[in-house]
Amino acid sequence: MRRIGDPVEPLSGSRPTSGRQEQPPLAFRWQGRRYVVGSVLAHWVETGAWWRTPGPLADPECQMWRVEVCRGRSTGVFDLCQDTTGWSLRGVHD
């Protein structure tokens, strides 16, 4: 798995993106490219690094979604994270 950390943009027409969700977006944009979520492979919650910065500035809890995405004829597996700051791409499975 390649670790990333880039922000992603949930696309309009996808599932709601404010507050805690039960599903990832239906599609997202990363590095100018559009990816369509085909299926959800896993979902879990990661706690933030609370020991680094105590108090309100601590790393937020993150909902993680491992999804299979489609782009043209190719597919891939991506790990998406939603926290209080928005959505990001945490990793791409080769």
SEKE-459731 format. One record per residue: x, y, z of N, C-alpha, C, O in turn; residue number from 0; residue in three letters. Coordinates in nm, 4 decimals, always signed. Each point is the difference from the previous one (the first is absolute). Example, Ala and Ser with C-alpha at 12.3 -4.5 7.8 and 13.67 -1.06 7.14 Angstrom:
// residues 2
<kolti n_u="+1.3190" n_v="-0.5690" n_w="+0.7800" ca_u="-0.0890" ca_v="+0.1190" ca_w="+0.0000" c_u="+0.0900" c_v="+0.1200" c_w="+0.0000" o_u="+0.1036" o_v="-0.0019" o_w="+0.0665" pos="0" code="ala"/>
<kolti n_u="-0.1386" n_v="+0.1069" n_w="-0.1385" ca_u="+0.0820" ca_v="+0.1190" ca_w="+0.0060" c_u="-0.0770" c_v="+0.1090" c_w="+0.0730" o_u="+0.0509" o_v="+0.1108" o_w="+0.0169" pos="1" code="ser"/>
***
This chain:
// residues 94
<kolti n_u="+0.0839" n_v="-0.1179" n_w="+0.0000" ca_u="-0.0839" ca_v="+0.1179" ca_w="+0.0000" c_u="+0.0882" c_v="+0.1239" c_w="+0.0000" o_u="+0.0962" o_v="+0.0086" o_w="+0.0764" pos="0" code="met"/>
<kolti n_u="-0.1284" n_v="+0.0849" n_w="-0.1600" ca_u="+0.0675" ca_v="+0.1300" ca_w="+0.0001" c_u="-0.0780" c_v="+0.0935" c_w="+0.0912" o_u="-0.1215" o_v="+0.0134" o_w="-0.0144" pos="1" code="arg"/>
<kolti n_u="+0.1894" n_v="+0.0507" n_w="+0.1072" ca_u="-0.0648" ca_v="+0.0969" ca_w="+0.0880" c_u="-0.0048" c_v="+0.1343" c_w="-0.0707" o_u="+0.0985" o_v="+0.0451" o_w="-0.0585" pos="2" code="arg"/>
<kolti n_u="-0.2130" n_v="+0.0166" n_w="+0.0651" ca_u="-0.0177" ca_v="+0.1284" ca_w="-0.0668" c_u="-0.0240" c_v="+0.1063" c_w="+0.1091" o_u="+0.0872" o_v="+0.0145" o_w="+0.0856" pos="3" code="ile"/>
<kolti n_u="-0.1913" n_v="+0.0556" n_w="-0.0823" ca_u="-0.0285" ca_v="+0.1036" ca_w="+0.0986" c_u="-0.0596" c_v="+0.1216" c_w="-0.0665" o_u="-0.0174" o_v="+0.1041" o_w="+0.0635" pos="4" code="gly"/>
<kolti n_u="-0.0141" n_v="-0.1167" n_w="-0.1915" ca_u="-0.0554" ca_v="+0.1122" ca_w="-0.0759" c_u="-0.1488" c_v="+0.0183" c_w="+0.0279" o_u="-0.0719" o_v="-0.0970" o_w="+0.0243" pos="5" code="asp"/>
<kolti n_u="+0.0263" n_v="+0.2221" n_w="-0.0280" ca_u="-0.1445" ca_v="+0.0214" ca_w="+0.0102" c_u="-0.0708" c_v="-0.0507" c_w="-0.1255" o_u="+0.0572" o_v="+0.0008" o_w="-0.1090" pos="6" code="pro"/>
<kolti n_u="-0.1814" n_v="-0.0448" n_w="+0.1252" ca_u="-0.0839" ca_v="-0.0367" ca_w="-0.1140" c_u="-0.1281" c_v="+0.0809" c_w="+0.0089" o_u="-0.0418" o_v="+0.0418" o_w="+0.1079" pos="7" code="val"/>
<kolti n_u="-0.0187" n_v="-0.0210" n_w="-0.2214" ca_u="-0.1237" ca_v="+0.0778" ca_w="-0.0077" c_u="-0.1171" c_v="-0.0937" c_w="-0.0285" o_u="-0.0075" o_v="-0.0577" o_w="-0.1085" pos="8" code="glu"/>
<kolti n_u="-0.0851" n_v="+0.0415" n_w="+0.2055" ca_u="-0.1207" ca_v="-0.0755" ca_w="-0.0307" c_u="-0.0772" c_v="+0.0765" c_w="-0.1077" o_u="-0.0151" o_v="+0.1218" o_w="+0.0100" pos="9" code="pro"/>
<kolti n_u="-0.0331" n_v="-0.1904" n_w="-0.1108" ca_u="-0.0663" ca_v="+0.0679" ca_w="-0.1101" c_u="-0.1472" c_v="+0.0229" c_w="+0.0286" o_u="-0.0640" o_v="-0.0801" o_w="+0.0681" pos="10" code="leu"/>
<kolti n_u="+0.0099" n_v="+0.1909" n_w="-0.1208" ca_u="-0.1415" ca_v="+0.0286" ca_w="+0.0188" c_u="-0.0821" c_v="-0.1129" c_w="-0.0607" o_u="+0.0393" o_v="-0.0620" o_w="-0.0988" pos="11" code="ser"/>
<kolti n_u="-0.1517" n_v="+0.0376" n_w="+0.1592" ca_u="-0.0811" ca_v="-0.1125" ca_w="-0.0426" c_u="+0.0369" c_v="-0.1273" c_w="+0.0736" o_u="-0.0639" o_v="-0.1036" o_w="-0.0183" pos="12" code="gly"/>
<kolti n_u="+0.1693" n_v="+0.1110" n_w="+0.1033" ca_u="+0.0378" ca_v="-0.1168" ca_w="+0.0787" c_u="-0.0738" c_v="+0.0040" c_w="+0.1332" o_u="-0.0819" o_v="+0.0886" o_w="+0.0241" pos="13" code="ser"/>
<kolti n_u="+0.1111" n_v="-0.1831" n_w="+0.0600" ca_u="-0.0634" ca_v="-0.0060" ca_w="+0.1312" c_u="+0.0327" c_v="+0.1266" c_w="+0.0784" o_u="+0.0977" o_v="+0.0677" o_w="-0.0319" pos="14" code="arg"/>
<kolti n_u="-0.1771" n_v="-0.0338" n_w="+0.1339" ca_u="+0.0279" ca_v="+0.1207" ca_w="+0.0790" c_u="+0.1414" c_v="-0.0021" c_w="+0.0554" o_u="+0.0522" o_v="-0.1062" o_w="+0.0341" pos="15" code="pro"/>
<kolti n_u="+0.0107" n_v="+0.2244" n_w="-0.0251" ca_u="+0.1396" ca_v="+0.0058" ca_w="+0.0440" c_u="+0.0194" c_v="+0.0777" c_w="+0.1285" o_u="+0.1139" o_v="+0.0194" o_w="+0.0423" pos="16" code="thr"/>
<kolti n_u="-0.2206" n_v="+0.0258" n_w="+0.0213" ca_u="+0.0170" ca_v="+0.0721" ca_w="+0.1260" c_u="-0.0383" c_v="-0.0906" c_w="+0.1155" o_u="-0.0933" o_v="-0.0796" o_w="-0.0104" pos="17" code="ser"/>
<kolti n_u="+0.1654" n_v="+0.0921" n_w="+0.1200" ca_u="-0.0274" ca_v="-0.0833" ca_w="+0.1160" c_u="+0.0482" c_v="-0.1424" c_w="-0.0218" o_u="+0.0618" o_v="-0.0313" o_w="-0.1018" pos="18" code="gly"/>
<kolti n_u="-0.0907" n_v="-0.0538" n_w="+0.1983" ca_u="+0.0403" ca_v="-0.1405" ca_w="-0.0095" c_u="-0.0917" c_v="-0.0713" c_w="-0.0968" o_u="-0.1210" o_v="+0.0226" o_w="-0.0002" pos="19" code="arg"/>
<kolti n_u="+0.1772" n_v="-0.1071" n_w="-0.0805" ca_u="-0.0743" ca_v="-0.0725" ca_w="-0.1014" c_u="+0.0082" c_v="-0.1489" c_w="+0.0242" o_u="+0.0858" o_v="-0.0490" o_w="+0.0734" pos="20" code="gln"/>
<kolti n_u="-0.1757" n_v="-0.0203" n_w="-0.1357" ca_u="+0.0030" ca_v="-0.1448" ca_w="+0.0042" c_u="+0.0552" c_v="-0.0580" c_w="-0.1298" o_u="+0.0159" o_v="-0.1216" o_w="-0.0110" pos="21" code="glu"/>
<kolti n_u="+0.0130" n_v="+0.2055" n_w="-0.0860" ca_u="+0.0513" ca_v="-0.0444" ca_w="-0.1297" c_u="+0.1017" c_v="+0.1016" c_w="-0.0525" o_u="-0.0054" o_v="+0.1175" o_w="+0.0364" pos="22" code="gln"/>
<kolti n_u="+0.0970" n_v="-0.1617" n_w="-0.1210" ca_u="+0.0907" ca_v="+0.0955" ca_w="-0.0660" c_u="-0.0741" c_v="+0.0693" c_w="-0.1137" o_u="-0.1124" o_v="-0.0387" o_w="-0.0319" pos="23" code="pro"/>
<kolti n_u="+0.1724" n_v="+0.1405" n_w="-0.0304" ca_u="-0.0649" ca_v="+0.0620" ca_w="-0.1154" c_u="-0.0137" c_v="-0.1000" c_w="-0.1144" o_u="+0.0748" o_v="-0.0975" o_w="-0.0081" pos="24" code="pro"/>
<kolti n_u="-0.1704" n_v="+0.1225" n_w="-0.0793" ca_u="-0.0188" ca_v="-0.0865" ca_w="-0.1170" c_u="+0.1116" c_v="+0.0178" c_w="-0.1016" o_u="+0.0303" o_v="-0.0915" o_w="-0.0767" pos="25" code="leu"/>
<kolti n_u="+0.0314" n_v="+0.2105" n_w="+0.0764" ca_u="+0.1112" ca_v="+0.0306" ca_w="-0.0902" c_u="+0.0832" c_v="+0.1097" c_w="+0.0656" o_u="-0.0487" o_v="+0.0733" o_w="+0.0860" pos="26" code="ala"/>
<kolti n_u="+0.1752" n_v="-0.0630" n_w="-0.1279" ca_u="+0.0867" ca_v="+0.1050" ca_w="+0.0532" c_u="+0.1023" c_v="+0.0395" c_w="-0.1052" o_u="+0.0231" o_v="-0.0721" o_w="-0.0970" pos="27" code="phe"/>
<kolti n_u="+0.0378" n_v="+0.1886" n_w="+0.1184" ca_u="+0.1049" ca_v="+0.0487" ca_w="-0.0891" c_u="+0.1307" c_v="+0.0046" c_w="+0.0781" o_u="+0.0069" o_v="+0.0537" o_w="+0.1106" pos="28" code="arg"/>
<kolti n_u="+0.0969" n_v="-0.1118" n_w="-0.1715" ca_u="+0.1339" ca_v="+0.0008" ca_w="+0.0582" c_u="+0.0990" c_v="+0.0308" c_w="-0.1115" o_u="+0.0005" o_v="-0.0660" o_w="-0.1038" pos="29" code="trp"/>
<kolti n_u="+0.0827" n_v="+0.1664" n_w="+0.1260" ca_u="+0.1000" ca_v="+0.0452" ca_w="-0.0970" c_u="-0.0631" c_v="+0.0267" c_w="-0.1367" o_u="+0.0564" o_v="-0.0351" o_w="-0.1036" pos="30" code="gln"/>
<kolti n_u="-0.1733" n_v="+0.0974" n_w="+0.1050" ca_u="-0.0670" ca_v="+0.0384" ca_w="-0.1239" c_u="-0.0726" c_v="-0.1128" c_w="-0.0718" o_u="-0.0576" o_v="+0.0219" o_w="-0.1066" pos="31" code="gly"/>
<kolti n_u="+0.0594" n_v="-0.1413" n_w="+0.1628" ca_u="-0.0659" ca_v="-0.1140" ca_w="-0.0652" c_u="-0.1226" c_v="-0.0424" c_w="+0.0802" o_u="-0.0009" o_v="+0.0079" o_w="+0.1229" pos="32" code="arg"/>
<kolti n_u="-0.1005" n_v="-0.0520" n_w="-0.1925" ca_u="-0.1244" ca_v="-0.0441" ca_w="+0.0626" c_u="+0.0032" c_v="-0.1512" c_w="+0.0181" o_u="+0.0354" o_v="-0.0741" o_w="-0.0917" pos="33" code="arg"/>
<kolti n_u="-0.0732" n_v="+0.0293" n_w="+0.2118" ca_u="-0.0067" ca_v="-0.1423" ca_w="+0.0323" c_u="-0.1403" c_v="-0.0315" c_w="+0.0497" o_u="-0.0554" o_v="+0.0752" o_w="+0.0801" pos="34" code="tyr"/>
<kolti n_u="-0.0020" n_v="-0.1841" n_w="-0.1262" ca_u="-0.1331" ca_v="-0.0440" ca_w="+0.0407" c_u="+0.0165" c_v="-0.1176" c_w="+0.0955" o_u="+0.0697" o_v="-0.0968" o_w="-0.0306" pos="35" code="val"/>
<kolti n_u="-0.1342" n_v="+0.1061" n_w="+0.1462" ca_u="+0.0062" ca_v="-0.1086" ca_w="+0.0984" c_u="-0.0926" c_v="-0.1117" c_w="-0.0466" o_u="-0.1210" o_v="+0.0186" o_w="-0.0123" pos="36" code="val"/>
<kolti n_u="+0.1803" n_v="-0.1352" n_w="-0.0134" ca_u="-0.0779" ca_v="-0.1152" ca_w="-0.0439" c_u="-0.0539" c_v="-0.0806" c_w="+0.1162" o_u="-0.1154" o_v="-0.0430" o_w="-0.0018" pos="37" code="gly"/>
<kolti n_u="+0.1994" n_v="+0.0221" n_w="+0.1041" ca_u="-0.0454" ca_v="-0.0763" ca_w="+0.1166" c_u="+0.0840" c_v="+0.0367" c_w="+0.1219" o_u="+0.1143" o_v="+0.0444" o_w="-0.0115" pos="38" code="ser"/>
<kolti n_u="-0.1740" n_v="-0.0642" n_w="+0.1278" ca_u="+0.0684" ca_v="+0.0213" ca_w="+0.1272" c_u="+0.0528" c_v="-0.1354" c_w="+0.0456" o_u="-0.0768" o_v="-0.0951" o_w="+0.0149" pos="39" code="val"/>
<kolti n_u="+0.2083" n_v="+0.0860" n_w="+0.0073" ca_u="+0.0618" ca_v="-0.1250" ca_w="+0.0413" c_u="+0.0129" c_v="-0.0102" c_w="+0.1526" o_u="-0.0057" o_v="-0.1096" o_w="+0.0557" pos="40" code="leu"/>
<kolti n_u="+0.0231" n_v="+0.2237" n_w="+0.0112" ca_u="+0.0146" ca_v="-0.0002" ca_w="+0.1462" c_u="-0.0270" c_v="+0.1398" c_w="+0.0542" o_u="+0.0098" o_v="+0.0992" o_w="-0.0721" pos="41" code="ala"/>
<kolti n_u="-0.0439" n_v="-0.0934" n_w="+0.2005" ca_u="-0.0229" ca_v="+0.1270" ca_w="+0.0693" c_u="+0.0487" c_v="-0.0160" c_w="+0.1435" o_u="-0.0307" o_v="-0.0999" o_w="+0.0649" pos="42" code="his"/>
<kolti n_u="+0.1074" n_v="+0.1986" n_w="-0.0140" ca_u="+0.0443" ca_v="-0.0025" ca_w="+0.1383" c_u="+0.0247" c_v="+0.1434" c_w="+0.0448" o_u="+0.0001" o_v="+0.0925" o_w="-0.0813" pos="43" code="trp"/>
<kolti n_u="+0.0209" n_v="-0.0751" n_w="+0.2114" ca_u="+0.0267" ca_v="+0.1316" ca_w="+0.0578" c_u="+0.1386" c_v="-0.0029" c_w="+0.0626" o_u="+0.0340" o_v="-0.0921" o_w="+0.0742" pos="44" code="val"/>
<kolti n_u="+0.0458" n_v="+0.1946" n_w="-0.1052" ca_u="+0.1323" ca_v="+0.0146" ca_w="+0.0602" c_u="-0.0024" c_v="+0.1186" c_w="+0.0949" o_u="-0.0503" o_v="+0.1070" o_w="-0.0342" pos="45" code="glu"/>
<kolti n_u="+0.1041" n_v="-0.1263" n_w="+0.1520" ca_u="+0.0102" ca_v="+0.1120" ca_w="+0.0927" c_u="+0.1192" c_v="+0.0855" c_w="-0.0397" o_u="+0.0977" o_v="-0.0497" o_w="-0.0561" pos="46" code="thr"/>
<kolti n_u="-0.1066" n_v="+0.1778" n_w="+0.0856" ca_u="+0.1096" ca_v="+0.0898" ca_w="-0.0322" c_u="+0.1156" c_v="-0.0166" c_w="+0.0969" o_u="-0.0109" o_v="-0.0718" o_w="+0.0994" pos="47" code="gly"/>
<kolti n_u="+0.1194" n_v="+0.1373" n_w="-0.1282" ca_u="+0.1196" ca_v="-0.0059" ca_w="+0.0859" c_u="-0.0199" c_v="+0.0951" c_w="+0.1178" o_u="+0.0602" o_v="+0.1073" o_w="+0.0047" pos="48" code="ala"/>
<kolti n_u="-0.1432" n_v="-0.1463" n_w="+0.0887" ca_u="-0.0370" ca_v="+0.0841" ca_w="+0.1133" c_u="+0.1198" c_v="+0.0330" c_w="+0.0884" o_u="-0.0015" o_v="+0.1015" o_w="+0.0696" pos="49" code="trp"/>
<kolti n_u="+0.1043" n_v="-0.1844" n_w="-0.0708" ca_u="+0.1152" ca_v="+0.0222" ca_w="+0.0868" c_u="+0.0904" c_v="+0.1112" c_w="-0.0513" o_u="+0.0786" o_v="+0.0550" o_w="+0.0770" pos="50" code="trp"/>
<kolti n_u="-0.0879" n_v="-0.0202" n_w="-0.2067" ca_u="+0.0853" ca_v="+0.1053" ca_w="-0.0567" c_u="-0.0428" c_v="+0.1387" c_w="+0.0443" o_u="+0.0826" o_v="+0.0793" o_w="+0.0451" pos="51" code="arg"/>
<kolti n_u="-0.2101" n_v="-0.0498" n_w="-0.0575" ca_u="-0.0523" ca_v="+0.1324" ca_w="+0.0321" c_u="-0.1264" c_v="-0.0156" c_w="+0.0831" o_u="-0.1072" o_v="-0.0228" o_w="-0.0561" pos="52" code="thr"/>
<kolti n_u="+0.1163" n_v="+0.0342" n_w="+0.1862" ca_u="-0.1198" ca_v="-0.0151" ca_w="+0.0814" c_u="-0.0953" c_v="+0.1171" c_w="-0.0191" o_u="+0.0396" o_v="+0.1078" o_w="-0.0442" pos="53" code="pro"/>
<kolti n_u="-0.1634" n_v="-0.1306" n_w="+0.0777" ca_u="-0.0992" ca_v="+0.1063" ca_w="-0.0059" c_u="-0.0694" c_v="+0.0076" c_w="-0.1340" o_u="-0.0002" o_v="-0.0963" o_w="-0.0766" pos="54" code="gly"/>
<kolti n_u="-0.0589" n_v="+0.2119" n_w="+0.0486" ca_u="-0.0816" ca_v="+0.0140" ca_w="-0.1214" c_u="+0.0789" c_v="-0.0061" c_w="-0.1303" o_u="-0.0596" o_v="-0.0159" o_w="-0.1065" pos="55" code="pro"/>
<kolti n_u="+0.1922" n_v="+0.0283" n_w="+0.1124" ca_u="+0.0801" ca_v="-0.0056" ca_w="-0.1227" c_u="+0.0498" c_v="-0.1408" c_w="-0.0311" o_u="+0.0770" o_v="-0.0188" o_w="-0.0941" pos="56" code="leu"/>
<kolti n_u="-0.1198" n_v="-0.0794" n_w="+0.1715" ca_u="+0.0442" ca_v="-0.1384" ca_w="-0.0221" c_u="-0.0463" c_v="-0.0488" c_w="-0.1368" o_u="-0.0980" o_v="+0.0500" o_w="-0.0553" pos="57" code="ala"/>
<kolti n_u="+0.1698" n_v="-0.1482" n_w="+0.0016" ca_u="-0.0396" ca_v="-0.0589" ca_w="-0.1282" c_u="-0.1411" c_v="-0.0554" c_w="+0.0117" o_u="-0.0320" o_v="-0.0674" o_w="+0.0979" pos="58" code="asp"/>
<kolti n_u="-0.0522" n_v="+0.0946" n_w="-0.1957" ca_u="-0.1380" ca_v="-0.0473" ca_w="+0.0087" c_u="-0.0117" c_v="-0.1491" c_w="-0.0292" o_u="+0.0878" o_v="-0.0610" o_w="-0.0610" pos="59" code="pro"/>
<kolti n_u="-0.1977" n_v="+0.0056" n_w="+0.1061" ca_u="-0.0340" ca_v="-0.1376" ca_w="-0.0353" c_u="-0.0300" c_v="-0.0043" c_w="-0.1495" o_u="-0.0527" o_v="+0.0961" o_w="-0.0559" pos="60" code="glu"/>
<kolti n_u="+0.0860" n_v="-0.2064" n_w="-0.0080" ca_u="-0.0150" ca_v="-0.0100" ca_w="-0.1448" c_u="-0.0793" c_v="-0.1245" c_w="-0.0366" o_u="+0.0332" o_v="-0.1102" o_w="+0.0438" pos="61" code="cys"/>
<kolti n_u="-0.1367" n_v="+0.1271" n_w="-0.1232" ca_u="-0.0715" ca_v="-0.1141" ca_w="-0.0562" c_u="+0.0741" c_v="-0.0427" c_w="-0.1256" o_u="+0.0216" o_v="+0.0806" o_w="-0.0905" pos="62" code="gln"/>
<kolti n_u="+0.0168" n_v="-0.2056" n_w="+0.0850" ca_u="+0.0742" ca_v="-0.0532" ca_w="-0.1143" c_u="-0.0912" c_v="-0.0874" c_w="-0.0851" o_u="-0.0808" o_v="-0.0776" o_w="+0.0511" pos="63" code="met"/>
<kolti n_u="+0.0960" n_v="+0.0923" n_w="-0.1812" ca_u="-0.0772" ca_v="-0.0773" ca_w="-0.0965" c_u="+0.0961" c_v="-0.0598" c_w="-0.1016" o_u="+0.0699" o_v="+0.0743" o_w="-0.0690" pos="64" code="trp"/>
<kolti n_u="-0.0648" n_v="-0.2049" n_w="+0.0582" ca_u="+0.0759" ca_v="-0.0654" ca_w="-0.1066" c_u="-0.0996" c_v="-0.0282" c_w="-0.1117" o_u="-0.0950" o_v="-0.0764" o_w="+0.0171" pos="65" code="arg"/>
<kolti n_u="+0.1185" n_v="+0.1394" n_w="-0.1318" ca_u="-0.0956" ca_v="-0.0089" ca_w="-0.1101" c_u="+0.0692" c_v="-0.0479" c_w="-0.1276" o_u="+0.1190" o_v="+0.0235" o_w="-0.0212" pos="66" code="val"/>
<kolti n_u="-0.1959" n_v="-0.0902" n_w="-0.0613" ca_u="+0.0462" ca_v="-0.0344" ca_w="-0.1340" c_u="-0.0546" c_v="+0.1078" c_w="-0.0924" o_u="-0.1197" o_v="+0.0286" o_w="+0.0003" pos="67" code="glu"/>
<kolti n_u="+0.2072" n_v="+0.0302" n_w="-0.0784" ca_u="-0.0403" ca_v="+0.1085" ca_w="-0.0877" c_u="+0.0170" c_v="-0.0402" c_w="-0.1455" o_u="+0.0812" o_v="-0.0861" o_w="-0.0339" pos="68" code="val"/>
<kolti n_u="-0.1595" n_v="+0.1503" n_w="-0.0503" ca_u="+0.0056" ca_v="-0.0239" ca_w="-0.1437" c_u="+0.0417" c_v="+0.1298" c_w="-0.0684" o_u="-0.0486" o_v="+0.1080" o_w="+0.0335" pos="69" code="cys"/>
<kolti n_u="+0.1370" n_v="-0.1205" n_w="-0.1274" ca_u="+0.0398" ca_v="+0.1142" ca_w="-0.0838" c_u="+0.0246" c_v="-0.0556" c_w="-0.1381" o_u="+0.1027" o_v="-0.0626" o_w="-0.0260" pos="70" code="arg"/>
<kolti n_u="-0.1982" n_v="+0.0860" n_w="-0.0625" ca_u="+0.0085" ca_v="-0.0595" ca_w="-0.1328" c_u="-0.0138" c_v="-0.1503" c_w="+0.0108" o_u="-0.0946" o_v="-0.0500" o_w="+0.0608" pos="71" code="gly"/>
<kolti n_u="+0.1879" n_v="-0.0217" n_w="-0.1190" ca_u="-0.0022" ca_v="-0.1463" ca_w="+0.0064" c_u="+0.0776" c_v="-0.0563" c_w="+0.1185" o_u="-0.0061" o_v="-0.1201" o_w="+0.0267" pos="72" code="arg"/>
<kolti n_u="+0.0782" n_v="+0.2051" n_w="+0.0440" ca_u="+0.0828" ca_v="-0.0496" ca_w="+0.1099" c_u="-0.0697" c_v="+0.0187" c_w="+0.1347" o_u="-0.0874" o_v="+0.0853" o_w="+0.0157" pos="73" code="ser"/>
<kolti n_u="+0.1283" n_v="-0.1669" n_w="+0.0802" ca_u="-0.0506" ca_v="+0.0098" ca_w="+0.1362" c_u="+0.1182" c_v="+0.0090" c_w="+0.0948" o_u="+0.1127" o_v="-0.0335" o_w="-0.0364" pos="74" code="thr"/>
<kolti n_u="-0.1387" n_v="+0.0786" n_w="+0.1574" ca_u="+0.1038" ca_v="+0.0084" ca_w="+0.1016" c_u="-0.0630" c_v="+0.0010" c_w="+0.1370" o_u="-0.1213" o_v="+0.0164" o_w="+0.0132" pos="75" code="gly"/>
<kolti n_u="+0.2030" n_v="-0.0340" n_w="+0.0893" ca_u="-0.0475" ca_v="+0.0012" ca_w="+0.1376" c_u="+0.0640" c_v="+0.1188" c_w="+0.0713" o_u="+0.1223" o_v="+0.0135" o_w="+0.0040" pos="76" code="val"/>
<kolti n_u="-0.2072" n_v="+0.0721" n_w="+0.0519" ca_u="+0.0431" ca_v="+0.1236" ca_w="+0.0641" c_u="-0.0499" c_v="+0.0023" c_w="+0.1433" o_u="-0.1078" o_v="-0.0520" o_w="+0.0288" pos="77" code="phe"/>
<kolti n_u="+0.1851" n_v="+0.1119" n_w="+0.0621" ca_u="-0.0430" ca_v="+0.0238" ca_w="+0.1372" c_u="-0.0318" c_v="+0.1485" c_w="+0.0145" o_u="+0.0880" o_v="+0.0852" o_w="-0.0120" pos="78" code="asp"/>
<kolti n_u="-0.2155" n_v="-0.0556" n_w="+0.0380" ca_u="-0.0464" ca_v="+0.1372" ca_w="+0.0187" c_u="-0.0217" c_v="+0.0261" c_w="+0.1482" o_u="-0.0410" o_v="-0.0894" o_w="+0.0740" pos="79" code="leu"/>
<kolti n_u="+0.0685" n_v="+0.2112" n_w="-0.0312" ca_u="-0.0177" ca_v="+0.0398" ca_w="+0.1397" c_u="-0.0916" c_v="+0.1215" c_w="+0.0055" o_u="+0.0162" o_v="+0.0947" o_w="-0.0770" pos="80" code="cys"/>
<kolti n_u="-0.1125" n_v="-0.0981" n_w="+0.1688" ca_u="-0.0810" ca_v="+0.1185" ca_w="+0.0273" c_u="+0.0199" c_v="+0.0371" c_w="+0.1458" o_u="-0.0274" o_v="-0.0796" o_w="+0.0898" pos="81" code="gln"/>
<kolti n_u="+0.0761" n_v="+0.2031" n_w="-0.0665" ca_u="+0.0102" ca_v="+0.0512" ca_w="+0.1361" c_u="-0.0661" c_v="+0.1371" c_w="+0.0038" o_u="-0.0698" o_v="+0.0376" o_w="-0.0942" pos="82" code="asp"/>
<kolti n_u="+0.0905" n_v="+0.0359" n_w="+0.1997" ca_u="-0.0673" ca_v="+0.1289" ca_w="+0.0159" c_u="+0.0464" c_v="+0.1039" c_w="-0.1012" o_u="-0.0673" o_v="+0.1013" o_w="-0.0193" pos="83" code="thr"/>
<kolti n_u="+0.1815" n_v="-0.1247" n_w="-0.0458" ca_u="+0.0505" ca_v="+0.0950" ca_w="-0.0990" c_u="-0.0433" c_v="-0.0324" c_w="-0.1419" o_u="+0.0197" o_v="+0.0813" o_w="-0.0902" pos="84" code="thr"/>
<kolti n_u="-0.0783" n_v="-0.1987" n_w="+0.0686" ca_u="-0.0440" ca_v="-0.0382" ca_w="-0.1345" c_u="+0.0484" c_v="-0.1379" c_w="-0.0373" o_u="+0.0264" o_v="-0.0839" o_w="+0.0861" pos="85" code="gly"/>
<kolti n_u="-0.0147" n_v="+0.0610" n_w="-0.2176" ca_u="+0.0386" ca_v="-0.1306" ca_w="-0.0546" c_u="+0.1447" c_v="+0.0029" c_w="-0.0477" o_u="+0.0480" o_v="+0.1012" o_w="-0.0511" pos="86" code="trp"/>
<kolti n_u="+0.0209" n_v="-0.2142" n_w="+0.0686" ca_u="+0.1357" ca_v="-0.0134" ca_w="-0.0528" c_u="+0.0224" c_v="-0.1439" c_w="-0.0455" o_u="-0.0702" o_v="-0.0924" o_w="+0.0413" pos="87" code="ser"/>
<kolti n_u="+0.1692" n_v="+0.0769" n_w="-0.1267" ca_u="+0.0394" ca_v="-0.1323" ca_w="-0.0478" c_u="+0.1182" c_v="-0.0433" c_w="+0.0842" o_u="+0.1053" o_v="+0.0638" o_w="-0.0036" pos="88" code="leu"/>
<kolti n_u="-0.1209" n_v="-0.1712" n_w="+0.0796" ca_u="+0.1062" ca_v="-0.0470" ca_w="+0.0883" c_u="+0.0918" c_v="-0.0992" c_w="-0.0681" o_u="+0.1189" o_v="-0.0054" o_w="+0.0316" pos="89" code="arg"/>
<kolti n_u="-0.1716" n_v="-0.0738" n_w="-0.1250" ca_u="+0.0851" ca_v="-0.0994" ca_w="-0.0619" c_u="-0.0603" c_v="-0.0568" c_w="-0.1271" o_u="-0.1214" o_v="+0.0025" o_w="-0.0203" pos="90" code="gly"/>
<kolti n_u="+0.2102" n_v="-0.0544" n_w="-0.0656" ca_u="-0.0393" ca_v="-0.0671" ca_w="-0.1235" c_u="+0.0645" c_v="-0.1360" c_w="+0.0018" o_u="+0.1211" o_v="-0.0116" o_w="+0.0190" pos="91" code="val"/>
<kolti n_u="-0.2001" n_v="-0.0912" n_w="-0.0386" ca_u="+0.0519" ca_v="-0.1378" ca_w="-0.0012" c_u="+0.0401" c_v="-0.0360" c_w="-0.1420" o_u="-0.0803" o_v="+0.0092" o_w="-0.0929" pos="92" code="his"/>
<kolti n_u="+0.2046" n_v="-0.0500" n_w="+0.0773" ca_u="+0.0512" ca_v="-0.0365" ca_w="-0.1325" c_u="-0.0381" c_v="-0.1412" c_w="-0.0351" o_u="+0.0345" o_v="-0.0482" o_w="-0.1079" pos="93" code="asp"/>
***
